[in-house]
Amino acid sequence: MIDSEAKAAREQTWKMEVPDDAAATWNCKYRVRVDTTFATAQKASNSDKEGFVVVQVEAYGFDEDVNIISQPTDAKSLKGDSTTSDENLVDLVSNTVNKENPSAVRVYKAEFSQKFFFPASNDVLVEYAPIRNRPGPQQNAKAYQGRFRLRAWYQNELTLNDKLNSKTVADPQYKIIPKVEPVDTGCAGQKDEAACAAKECKWTAAVAKTDTQAATAASCGEKPTIVKTGCAALADED
């Protein structure tokens, strides 16, 4: 339970060789939840924005079976009367019910030290076990012991570094407008209006000036270009 701005941490160590197929029956789990009173106070001081519950995990000696599951605290299962209509009905396996609803269940396979941001009103379930490694060069590697670390905390909003980190998972999702290098439009150097138009450039006509000013010659102007500012432009999706 998160009831302050301090980070909560949990750690488990297995003093045995891992991965181990026998761990498939262990069902190791943590549930992370923000205290309702604390969340309400934070929302009131944060321009009525809900904020996020943040979860970060690190698995040592195994990396395949680490799942992060987020769901509304009042979510109901599909057990019972299948004809019942309820906005909170969720399918934990296929997520086919209310698939486009941002409050529906989300299931992610976590990478090492990856951050997950979910609405502070959600429960976050962390499911893990040292069963196996992901396919690849280290798939059959063994460690003399295993360890799992969990960190969780409340955060008002995503920082710029969080947004620029390609591994960050945020729900509701945000969109990053990528940084683009300037483009050579090919406008400059076109000698006449027809050549300029062929390049889809803007032809600027000659402008008469007063006797004390030189006339402006006709010229082929540039297309609008994207200028590299050194910063990424960020925008939130509704």
N, C-alpha and C positions, 0 to 999 in steps of 0.2 A: 504494500500500500504506500503510495506517494502522498505525503501530507505536508511537505515543505519544499523549499527550493533546493535542498540538498540532494545529491545523487544517491540512489539506493543501489547496493551492490550485493551480488550473491556469487558464490564460487563452489564448484564441486570437483573433487579430484578422485580418480580411480587409480589405485596403486597396483596396476596390472597392465599387461601388454594390450594395447589397443591399435586398431579396431578389433572387435570381437563379435562374431555372428550371434553369440548368446545374448548380446545386449538388445536384440530385437524385441525381447519380451519385457524390458525394463520400464518403458513408458515414463521417462523422466519429464517433468513439466514444471513450469512456473506460470503464475498468473500475475500480471501487472495491472494495477488500477489506481487512478488518481482519486484521492479522497474527495467526496462531493462538496463538503464545506470549504476545503482548500480551493477546489476548482471554481466554485462560485465566487469566492473572494478575488481570485486571480482574474476572472472574466470581468468583474466589475471595475478593476483597476487597469484593464487592458482594452478600453474603448469597446467593451462588450464582445470582444473576440474570444473565442473558446480556448485557443491555445492548443498545445500538442502534448501527448505523452510520447516520450522518446525512448526507444529500446535499442541497445547495442550489445551484440554478443560476440564472443571469441571462443572458438573450439580448437583445442590443441590435441593432436594425435588422430583426429578424424575431421571430416568436413562435409560429408554427404547428408547426414540425417539431422539437420538443424532447420526447423520450420518456425516461422513467425505467423501467427494467426490473429487477425483483428476482427472484432465484432462489437456491435452495440451492447451495452451492459444489460439491456432488456430484451435481447434477441431470444426468439423462441425457436425450438427445433421443429422439424417437419413431422415428428411423431404425432400420432393421433388422427383426427379427422382430416383427411386429405382435401376435403371440399371447403374447409374453412378459409376465408379470405382474410389475410392479415398483412399489413405493411411490413411487419417485422419478421415474417417467415423467411428463413434462410436455409440454403442447402449447403452444408459444410463441405461436401465432396466436390460438386461440380459448379457451385455458385451460380446456378442457372436461374434461381428465383431473384427477382429484382436485381438483375445483373448490372444494370446501369445506375443503380442507386448507390451513392457514395457511402451510405451507412450499412450496406450489405457486408457480408463476411469477405475478408481478403486473406489469401494464403500465399506466403512467400517462402522460398528457400533462401536462407541467409548465407551471405558470404562473410568472411572473417572481418570483424570490426565494422561491418556495415551498419549505418544508422537508419532506423525506421521511425517515421513520424506519423502518428495517427491522432484523430480528434481526441481531446482530453476526456470526452465522455465515453470513450470506448474501453473495453477490456482488451488486453493484449495477452495472448497465450503463447508461451515459448515451449516448444516440444523438441526434445533432443535425446540422443543416445549415441555412444561410440560404436556404431555398427560397422561402418565402412567409409572408405574414401571415395571421392568422385573419380570417374573414369579419367585416365591420364597417366603420366609418368610415375606419379606417386600412389597410384591406385592400390598397389600391393604392399606399400611401405608399412612398417610397424613401429610404434613408439613404446618405450618401456613403461610409460604411464599416460593417462589421459587427463585432461582438465577442461572445464567449461566455466566461462565467466559471463555474467550478465550484469549490465549497468542499465539503469532506468532513471528518468527524471522528467520533470515538467518544464516546458519551454514555451514562452509567449508566442514566438514566431521563429521562422527559419532565418538563420543568418545568411549573409552573402556567401560565405564559404560552404555552408550546407547546400545552397542552391547550385553552386558551381561544381560540387562533387558529383561526378557522374554516377556514383554508386548509391547516392542518397535515394531512399524510397519515401515519398510523401503522399498521403492520402487524406484529404483531396489532393489531386495532383497539381503541380504548378508547371508552367511552361517557361523554358529558357529560349530567348531569341539568340541564335548563335552569332558569334563574332565573324564578320566576313571581311576578307581583304578587298582593297579598292580594285575596281575593274577598269581596264583600258577600254574606253568606249569607241575609239577609232574615229571620233568626231574631228579632233584637231587635224589640220592639214588638208581638209577637203577644200578644193579651190573654187567650186561654184555651187550654186543652190541645188542643182540636180544631184551632184555627188554627195552633198550634205544630206539630202532627203533619202538617198539610197541607204545611208547608214542609220536612218531613223534619228538623225540629229536635228537640233533646232537651228534654223537659219536666222541670223540676226541682221536685219536690214540696216543700211546706212542711215545715220541720223544727222540732220543738219544742225549746225551749231551757230552761235552768234559770230560776228566778225572777229571777236577776240578769242574765239575758241576754235580748235581744229575740228573738222568734220570727222565723224566716226565711220570707218569703212565697214562695208558688209562683211560678215564673217560667219564661220560655222561654229556654233557653240557646243558645249559638252552636254551629254545626257546627264541626268541626275546620277550621282555616284554615291556609294556607301563608303563612308569615311571610317577608318579604323581609329577608335578613340582610346583603345587600351582597356576599355571596360566592356563587360557584357551587358546588354540591355535586358532587363528582367521584367516580366509581366505575369500577373496572377490570372489564372483562368477562373471564371465564375463557376 
